């Protein structure tokens, strides 16, 4: 057993070394946030919170590295030949639709002159600690893209086709009928998806969807299977944030390596 473990570690080290020295992958990262607050949270949710000071420091770092934020509508315009991406694009996404996205995240975003994509659970809108419709409208008017995180944040892959469609259609329709601009993007609850869901999204006039799988995205990436890197509460400041960015690049290298050897 010990010999097998040693062999596994040696092979893993060799593979990691090979991947590290592979050419830099093309593409841009999509970052996945949830809450931005200094308020005490349930321990189960605290890991999904980036305190405001840390969030501001992360945006400072992105600007110093020359990143330009875009929305997924911007991305799709380029996919369809209407414009070009900036030199170093990046997408900031926020899941669930917490109220602190307006009170804490939004002012920091505006101070950095950045964009984002905000995915809301529509049956939570107006509930305690969640965004209100008027706040969503203000953020959309500024340039934040509003997307759907379904009606109830259920794992879509566990539902029958009729219920899947209802979760996707009703959330989109509610937002649009409430006075928001057309909703084009979805965040899969828990990042779970399959090919059947992709077909329903197309039929319901969604143009993009984000997953929970890490990698970089290019103009050739399936727009219904966009990669994201989860940004958790930092324990080691910007070092951990830089590692998360590297994680997207590392997984892109792995994917490219195995595609080239198929």
C-alpha positions as CSV (number, residue, x, y, z in Angstrom):
1,X,0.0,0.0,0.0
2,X,2.9,2.3,0.9
3,X,4.5,1.7,-2.5
4,X,1.3,2.5,-4.3
5,X,1.0,5.8,-2.3
6,X,4.6,6.7,-3.2
7,X,4.0,5.9,-6.9
8,X,0.8,8.0,-6.9
9,X,2.6,11.0,-5.3
10,X,5.5,10.8,-7.8
11,X,3.1,10.6,-10.8
12,X,1.0,13.5,-9.4
13,X,4.1,15.6,-8.9
14,X,5.3,14.9,-12.4
15,X,1.9,15.8,-13.9
16,X,1.7,19.0,-11.8
17,X,5.2,20.0,-13.0
18,X,4.3,19.3,-16.6
19,X,1.1,21.4,-16.3
20,X,2.9,24.3,-14.6
21,X,5.3,24.6,-17.5
22,X,2.6,24.3,-20.2
23,X,1.9,27.5,-22.2
24,X,-0.3,30.1,-20.6
25,X,-3.9,29.4,-21.4
26,X,-6.2,31.9,-23.2
27,X,-9.3,33.1,-21.6
28,X,-10.7,35.2,-18.8
29,X,-12.0,34.3,-15.3
30,X,-15.5,34.6,-13.9
31,X,-15.5,35.1,-10.1
32,X,-18.3,33.9,-7.9
33,X,-19.2,35.9,-4.8
34,X,-22.1,35.8,-2.4
35,X,-22.2,38.2,0.5
36,X,-20.1,41.3,1.3
37,X,-20.7,42.3,4.9
38,X,-19.2,42.9,8.3
39,X,-22.4,41.6,10.0
40,X,-22.1,38.3,12.0
41,X,-23.4,35.4,10.0
42,X,-24.3,31.8,10.7
43,X,-21.1,29.7,10.6
44,X,-22.4,27.7,7.7
45,X,-22.7,30.9,5.6
46,X,-19.6,32.8,6.9
47,X,-17.4,31.0,4.4
48,X,-19.4,32.6,1.6
49,X,-18.8,36.1,2.9
50,X,-16.0,38.5,1.8
51,X,-15.9,41.4,4.2
52,X,-16.0,44.9,2.6
53,X,-12.4,45.8,3.3
54,X,-11.2,42.5,1.7
55,X,-13.5,43.0,-1.2
56,X,-12.2,46.5,-1.8
57,X,-8.6,45.2,-1.6
58,X,-9.4,42.6,-4.2
59,X,-10.8,45.2,-6.6
60,X,-7.7,47.3,-6.0
61,X,-5.6,44.4,-6.9
62,X,-7.6,43.6,-10.1
63,X,-7.2,47.2,-11.2
64,X,-3.5,47.2,-10.5
65,X,-3.1,44.1,-12.7
66,X,-4.9,45.7,-15.6
67,X,-8.2,43.8,-15.4
68,X,-11.4,45.4,-16.9
69,X,-14.8,44.1,-15.7
70,X,-17.4,43.1,-18.3
71,X,-20.9,41.7,-18.0
72,X,-22.0,38.5,-19.7
73,X,-24.1,40.5,-22.1
74,X,-20.9,42.3,-23.1
75,X,-19.3,38.8,-23.6
76,X,-22.2,37.6,-25.8
77,X,-22.1,40.8,-28.0
78,X,-18.4,40.0,-28.7
79,X,-19.3,36.3,-29.4
80,X,-21.8,37.6,-32.0
81,X,-19.2,39.9,-33.6
82,X,-20.3,43.1,-32.1
83,X,-17.1,44.6,-30.6
84,X,-14.0,43.3,-28.9
85,X,-13.1,42.2,-25.4
86,X,-10.7,44.4,-23.4
87,X,-7.1,43.2,-23.0
88,X,-7.7,41.5,-19.6
89,X,-11.5,41.0,-19.1
90,X,-12.9,39.6,-15.9
91,X,-16.5,39.0,-14.7
92,X,-17.6,39.5,-11.1
93,X,-20.8,37.6,-10.2
94,X,-22.8,37.6,-7.0
95,X,-25.3,34.8,-6.2
96,X,-28.5,34.8,-4.3
97,X,-29.3,38.5,-4.1
98,X,-28.4,39.5,-0.5
99,X,-29.2,43.0,0.6
100,X,-25.6,43.7,1.5
101,X,-24.9,43.5,-2.3
102,X,-26.6,46.9,-2.4
103,X,-25.6,48.4,0.9
104,X,-21.9,47.2,0.9
105,X,-20.8,45.8,-2.4
106,X,-22.4,48.3,-4.7
107,X,-20.7,51.4,-3.3
108,X,-17.3,49.7,-3.5
109,X,-18.0,48.6,-7.0
110,X,-19.0,52.1,-8.1
111,X,-15.9,53.6,-6.4
112,X,-13.8,51.3,-8.6
113,X,-15.9,52.1,-11.7
114,X,-16.6,48.4,-12.2
115,X,-19.4,46.2,-13.5
116,X,-20.9,42.9,-12.2
117,X,-23.6,40.3,-12.8
118,X,-26.1,39.8,-10.0
119,X,-28.1,36.5,-9.8
120,X,-31.3,36.7,-7.7
121,X,-33.6,34.0,-6.2
122,X,-36.8,35.6,-7.2
123,X,-39.0,34.2,-4.4
124,X,-36.5,35.8,-1.9
125,X,-36.8,39.3,-3.3
126,X,-38.0,41.7,-0.6
127,X,-37.5,39.1,2.2
128,X,-35.4,39.9,5.2
129,X,-31.7,40.3,4.3
130,X,-32.5,40.1,0.6
131,X,-32.6,42.7,-2.1
132,X,-35.8,44.7,-3.0
133,X,-37.0,45.3,-6.5
134,X,-36.2,49.1,-6.4
135,X,-32.6,48.3,-5.4
136,X,-32.3,45.9,-8.3
137,X,-33.5,48.6,-10.7
138,X,-31.0,51.1,-9.3
139,X,-28.1,48.6,-9.8
140,X,-29.3,47.7,-13.3
141,X,-29.5,51.3,-14.3
142,X,-25.9,51.7,-13.2
143,X,-24.8,48.9,-15.5
144,X,-25.0,45.8,-13.3
145,X,-26.5,42.9,-15.3
146,X,-29.3,41.2,-13.4
147,X,-29.7,37.4,-13.9
148,X,-31.8,34.6,-12.6
149,X,-30.8,32.1,-9.8
150,X,-34.2,30.4,-10.3
151,X,-37.4,31.0,-8.3
152,X,-36.4,28.8,-5.3
153,X,-32.8,27.8,-5.5
154,X,-33.5,24.1,-6.0
155,X,-31.0,21.7,-7.5
156,X,-32.4,21.7,-11.0
157,X,-30.9,18.3,-11.9
158,X,-33.1,16.6,-9.3
159,X,-36.4,18.0,-10.7
160,X,-38.6,16.8,-13.5
161,X,-38.6,18.7,-16.8
162,X,-41.9,20.5,-16.1
163,X,-40.6,21.8,-12.7
164,X,-37.2,22.7,-14.2
165,X,-38.9,24.8,-16.8
166,X,-41.2,26.5,-14.3
167,X,-38.2,27.5,-12.1
168,X,-36.4,29.0,-15.1
169,X,-39.4,30.6,-16.8
170,X,-41.2,32.0,-13.8
171,X,-38.0,33.7,-12.3
172,X,-37.2,35.3,-15.7
173,X,-40.8,36.4,-16.3
174,X,-41.2,37.9,-12.8
175,X,-38.1,40.0,-13.1
176,X,-39.0,41.3,-16.6
177,X,-42.7,42.0,-15.7
178,X,-41.4,43.9,-12.6
179,X,-39.8,46.4,-14.8
180,X,-36.2,45.1,-15.2
181,X,-34.6,44.8,-18.6
182,X,-34.6,41.4,-20.3
183,X,-33.0,38.6,-18.3
184,X,-30.5,36.7,-20.4
185,X,-28.3,34.8,-17.8
186,X,-28.7,32.1,-15.2
187,X,-26.6,30.8,-12.4
188,X,-27.3,27.1,-11.8
189,X,-28.2,26.5,-8.1
190,X,-25.2,24.7,-6.5
191,X,-23.6,24.8,-9.9
192,X,-25.5,21.6,-11.0
193,X,-26.5,21.2,-14.6
194,X,-26.9,18.7,-17.4
195,X,-27.6,18.7,-21.2
196,X,-31.4,18.7,-20.7
197,X,-31.2,21.9,-18.8
198,X,-29.1,23.6,-21.5
199,X,-31.8,22.8,-24.1
200,X,-34.6,24.2,-21.8
201,X,-32.5,27.4,-21.3
202,X,-32.2,27.9,-25.1
203,X,-36.0,27.4,-25.4
204,X,-36.7,29.9,-22.7
205,X,-34.5,32.5,-24.4
206,X,-31.6,32.5,-21.9
207,X,-28.2,33.2,-23.6
208,X,-25.7,32.3,-20.9
209,X,-25.4,30.3,-17.7
210,X,-22.6,29.9,-15.1
211,X,-21.5,26.8,-13.4
212,X,-19.4,26.1,-10.3
213,X,-16.5,24.5,-12.3
214,X,-13.2,26.2,-12.3
215,X,-11.3,27.3,-15.5
216,X,-11.0,30.2,-17.9
217,X,-13.5,31.1,-20.5
218,X,-12.9,32.0,-24.2
219,X,-15.2,33.0,-27.0
220,X,-15.4,29.3,-27.9
221,X,-16.6,28.2,-24.4
222,X,-20.2,26.9,-24.4
223,X,-22.1,30.0,-23.1
224,X,-24.4,27.7,-21.1
225,X,-21.5,26.1,-19.3
226,X,-19.3,29.0,-18.3
227,X,-16.6,28.4,-15.7
228,X,-16.4,30.2,-12.4
229,X,-14.0,30.3,-9.5
230,X,-15.6,30.6,-6.0
231,X,-14.2,33.5,-3.9
232,X,-14.5,32.5,-0.3
233,X,-13.9,34.4,2.9
234,X,-10.2,35.1,2.9
235,X,-8.0,33.7,5.7
236,X,-4.7,34.8,4.2
237,X,-5.7,38.2,2.6
238,X,-4.8,38.9,-1.0
239,X,-2.5,35.8,-1.1
240,X,-5.6,33.6,-1.0
241,X,-7.3,35.7,-3.6
242,X,-4.4,35.5,-6.0
243,X,-4.4,31.7,-5.5
244,X,-8.1,31.6,-6.5
245,X,-7.2,33.4,-9.8
246,X,-4.3,31.0,-10.3
247,X,-6.8,28.1,-9.7
248,X,-8.8,29.2,-12.8
249,X,-5.6,29.3,-14.9
250,X,-4.4,25.9,-13.5
251,X,-7.6,24.1,-14.4
252,X,-7.6,25.7,-17.8
253,X,-4.1,24.2,-18.3
254,X,-5.4,20.8,-17.2
255,X,-8.4,21.0,-19.6
256,X,-6.2,22.1,-22.5
257,X,-3.6,19.4,-21.7
258,X,-6.2,16.5,-21.8
259,X,-7.9,17.9,-24.9
260,X,-4.6,18.0,-26.7
261,X,-4.0,14.4,-25.8
262,X,-7.4,13.0,-26.7
